[in-house]
Amino acid sequence: MGTARVNHDLNDHLNTTMNPLDPDEFRRQGHLIVDFLADYYQNVEKYPVRSQVEPGYLRKCLPKIAPYEPEPIETILQDVQKDIIPGLTHWQSPNFFAHFQCNASIAGFVGEMLSTGFNVVGFNWISSPAATELESIVMDWLGKLLNLPTSFLFSGGGGGVLQGTTCEAMLCTLTAARDQMLNKIGRENMGKLVVYESDQTHFSLQKAAKIAGINPSNIRSLMTTKSTAFGLSPDSLRSAIQSDIKSGLIPLFFCATIGTTSSNAVDPLGPLCDVAKDYNIWVHIDAAYAGSAFICSEFHYFLHGIDGANSFSLNAHKWFLTTLDCCCLWLKDPSALIKALSTDPEILKNEASDSNQVVDYKDWQIALSRRFRAMKIWFVLRSYGVSNLRKFIRGHVKMAKHFEGLIAMDKRFEVVVPRNFAMVCFRVSPLMVANANQKLLGEEDANEFNSKLLESINAAGRVYMTHAVVGGVYVIRLAVGATLTDYCHVNKAWKEIQEHAHTMQS
Ligand SMILES: *Cc1c(COP(=O)(O)O)cnc(C)c1O
């Protein structure tokens, strides 16, 4: 009886029950999804940009338990349309100007399809040599395009790796710096290590420092001011370091930013790296958003002094047409990272790794398993070519300049911080708010007015922007960069902003 039953199951397994990789069904369903997405992109402007659902909406739509019997793809897709799409904020809408954009593209998408389709796990070279080698090659390609010093490239003794996100890249580099230092000075000094950032640095550094075990009271968030356009002054870095040394602490790590999230501020790399060098501090450069712009030479002056840094990262999924997730990290000395993160378990032993002639990317990241992300970048670079990628970036910068021009023509509004790249931080000026209220009011009232204005615009659903507070001032951020955005969308956003401001003032 037992044998007969087993045979029956074996026959059944892939034929009559289901075959999750049946080629014909794969083709059919794959085409359905591509058609579904093509329709989505065609109609994306019809949906409110920011989702308008209430918290918990989906529980009311879906059954309490998972289905026992299989359901056809057509039924599932109907529910995607009916239940899921209303709960999406449409990041690919051309009217999305919030946060920083997250570029989708055909090349990114088909590269992702291949990567997912092959579904290889390239943790070391032998686990899929092409995944590792393509990654090293595209990281050198991209590094050269960005004008990074050769010391950051494999061809110059450094190297690059694809991570999921900037948070991971920061944690990995901080860990590399930490272990390099502790190996020199002894583990017992862990509590003395100090990390430096500015008050504009992305919160991912704070998170990385927490995970890396940095004493929470040893994170120096140095103040920036409007007078330096919210870039960090080298003097304040130096004096913070000197005061820590006086207290018996050990300066470890400094994160500089090119293109801060709040206002696109740029820290002056050269002078800051000079300070860091005097104290032997690891410098990481976070260019998560703005980094992609360095394929255009007119932005290279921001990189002046980068030779003094130890690592550099950018998110290709923000402004480089490479779908989420794809953070590019380069290091001058990958061995510091590898020493901190490598493991050498028996089950992964192989000749190639032992020969020391290959890269085993599991030693360059947190996780063991990893996706074939290089496929996406390779497709993006080849499908569009550097020439079009440059046009893409420059197009957004020009649209942001155009938006600045529109603001300049309306005296009710003002640009709050100088524009770098393709984001404009603006507000209704306090003077106008005061006039509207028939009395003289302070900054706080302006902040409240602008915050209400933004909510009113976003609630209407035709455009979506987000805010920041810089130097105590509430600013509305218009980040131009969605793949589908064109001048008509920027103009429409401006009209929408003016109309809401007008309604609120009258
Ligand atoms: C977006 C952003 C980050 C965070 O990126 P993740 O990939 O989401 O971790 C960090 N720094 C800057 C400057 C950013 O713009």
PDBQT file of the ligand as one rigid body, heavy atoms in Angstrom, charges set to zero:
ROOT
HETATM    1  C1  LIG A 601      17.211  58.140   0.433  1.00  0.00    +0.000 C 
HETATM    2  C2  LIG A 601      18.393  58.508   1.232  1.00  0.00    +0.000 A 
HETATM    3  C3  LIG A 601      18.944  57.625   2.181  1.00  0.00    +0.000 A 
HETATM    4  C4  LIG A 601      18.293  56.333   2.572  1.00  0.00    +0.000 C 
HETATM    5  O1  LIG A 601      18.314  55.425   1.567  1.00  0.00    +0.000 OA
HETATM    6  P1  LIG A 601      17.833  53.924   1.770  1.00  0.00    +0.000 P 
HETATM    7  O2  LIG A 601      18.352  53.280   0.561  1.00  0.00    +0.000 OA
HETATM    8  O3  LIG A 601      16.361  53.962   1.835  1.00  0.00    +0.000 OA
HETATM    9  O4  LIG A 601      18.446  53.395   3.012  1.00  0.00    +0.000 OA
HETATM   10  C5  LIG A 601      20.105  58.004   2.807  1.00  0.00    +0.000 A 
HETATM   11  N1  LIG A 601      20.699  59.184   2.552  1.00  0.00    +0.000 NA
HETATM   12  C6  LIG A 601      20.189  60.058   1.675  1.00  0.00    +0.000 A 
HETATM   13  C7  LIG A 601      20.897  61.360   1.423  1.00  0.00    +0.000 C 
HETATM   14  C8  LIG A 601      19.014  59.752   0.994  1.00  0.00    +0.000 A 
HETATM   15  O5  LIG A 601      18.509  60.630   0.118  1.00  0.00    +0.000 OA
ENDROOT
TORSDOF 0
